Amino acid sequence: MPELTPVWTLVAYPVALGAFTFAAAAFDTGRPLSRVARLLVQQRRRTLLPDTLLVRVGVAGLLAAAVLAGIVLPLGDVPLLGLDVGIVWFNAMEVCVWGALWLTGWGVNSVPPLVGGYRFIAQGLAYELPHMFALITAGLGAGSLRMTDVVQAQQGLWFAVWMPAAFGVYLVSALAMAFWGPMSQPLGADIAGGVTSELAGADRLLFGIGRYALLSVVAAAAVPLFLGGGAGPWLPAWVWTVLKTAAVLAVLVWARHRFPAVRMDRFMQASWLVLIPVTLVQLLIVGIVVV
Amino acid sequence: MAVAFWILAVVAVAGGVAVFVVDSMARATFALLASLLAVGVTFLLIDLRYLGALIILMMVMEMLVMAVFMIMYMMNPAGLMPMKMVHNKTGAAVIAGTVFVLLASGAVLTRWPERRGTPPADPTHALGLAIMGPKMLVMMVIGVAILATMIASVVMATHRGRYGSAMPDRRRDGEGS
């Protein structure tokens, strides 16, 4: 079994995730608390013949996937769950978002959410392979799939410095994974909000929390994978982890309105024809250097 | 451990039963996914963490792609109407019953060999050596061939998608939108 972790991580993880989720929401929407209050008193919207069970699973699943993906990320030095296959676990949990979005889109029995759900599957098929190769590159550089080993391997040089292509691809796939900014077409305005167009009240609130939590987790994962984890001068490890996560999150939030929307079929072509070869070459270079 | 195993076993079997009981394609797909995820978590229980995480990862992606294809090929629009999940009930029951009896009797009647050796310290490492060790060249060639096939088929499929060419073509600017 994975080694035991200190009890404080049980408290620190939800606090950190909650704080980053709130910060992302605050930067994105301006006044998150008033929005929360409004959504809490809002009525649920009823559609004709919805599959309520599947919608509930989908909406709750988004937050659950984000929380479960984050438990292998080191909070400073130790993660909540020190899994020896942490990278694979992170990947597996983050793929559950596909299911969450498709279920939400399907279950409400309405056209725009259905289109949005299918858009996310198409986007997922486009981003997932380059994303996996980027993750594997970090694992190969460290010779381990354990997140803390990946951090240890970056004592001398951050992976972002000597694997820039993998880092860049990770950031692009992070946008796609959290259906954020230019990759937010599953929630596109052209389909009236896509997956979320029929969500109201508590459902929309939970979905929104899940989405910001997911964005925080994909930003936080870049820190142990490519930015040296908690390494840094003077300050303790957890402060550096927080600072770096905040920096990546700020870049992702900033990117939201800076780039035009990307259509998923074009992204598919660009992703498979450019990003996959780029990550494979990066993987080859890292492989040669490591061996 | 034992409690967790039995819970997972019940979830796996119940998910499998639910596939045939529910009346919607989406519910059937996700019931099957729940069943497979329970199997994946069982692998985590017996310390095969890499395989467990991999099963979860692959099954989620696989069932989602399968949901897309199943619903795409169904006769009623998008599969939103309730439908029966079983066809040819008697034939299917006979075949399933026979296969179950064969497998179960095999499992019960076989003389299982005594365990030799101990589990390796790092099952992931041992698994990698077992699969890739002597067969490295074959696996590399097959891996590259599969990847090339996938990329080629996607390139051909996206040449002209639903919204026109994926990449803007200046020569045919006036055509379509």
Contacts between the chains, C-beta under 8 A, distances in Angstrom:
chain1	res1	chain2	res2	distance
A	1	B	47	7.0
A	2	B	49	8.0
A	51	B	24	6.6
A	51	B	26	6.7
A	51	B	27	7.1
A	53	B	27	7.7
A	54	B	26	6.1
A	54	B	27	6.8
A	54	B	30	7.0
A	57	B	30	7.4
A	83	B	49	6.4
A	83	B	53	7.9
A	84	B	49	6.3
A	84	B	122	7.7
A	84	B	124	7.1
A	85	B	49	4.9
A	85	B	50	4.7
A	85	B	53	5.2
A	85	B	124	6.4
A	88	B	50	6.3
A	88	B	53	4.1
A	88	B	54	6.2
A	88	B	57	6.7
A	89	B	49	8.0
A	89	B	53	4.8
A	91	B	53	7.8
A	91	B	57	5.8
A	92	B	53	5.0
A	92	B	54	7.5
A	92	B	56	4.4
A	92	B	57	3.7
A	92	B	60	7.1
A	93	B	56	8.0
A	95	B	57	5.6
A	95	B	60	4.9
A	95	B	61	5.6
A	96	B	60	5.5
A	98	B	60	6.5
A	98	B	61	6.8
A	98	B	64	4.8
A	99	B	30	7.3
A	99	B	33	7.1
A	99	B	60	5.7
A	99	B	63	7.5
A	99	B	64	5.9
A	102	B	64	6.0
A	102	B	67	6.8
A	103	B	26	7.4
A	103	B	30	7.0
A	106	B	26	5.3
A	107	B	26	7.5
A	109	B	80	6.3
A	114	B	78	6.9
A	118	B	68	6.8
A	121	B	64	5.8
A	121	B	65	7.4
A	121	B	68	5.8
A	124	B	61	7.8
A	124	B	64	7.6
A	125	B	65	7.5
A	128	B	61	7.1
A	145	B	50	7.4
A	145	B	124	7.4
A	263	B	163	6.9
A	263	B	166	7.8
A	265	B	158	5.6
A	265	B	161	4.4
A	265	B	162	7.4
A	265	B	163	6.7
A	265	B	166	4.8
A	266	B	166	4.9
A	266	B	167	6.9
A	268	B	154	6.5
A	268	B	158	5.6
A	268	B	166	7.2
A	269	B	154	7.9
A	269	B	155	7.2
A	269	B	158	5.2
A	269	B	166	4.6
A	269	B	167	6.3
A	272	B	151	5.3
A	272	B	154	5.4
A	272	B	155	7.1
A	273	B	151	7.4
A	273	B	155	6.7
A	276	B	147	7.8
A	276	B	151	6.7
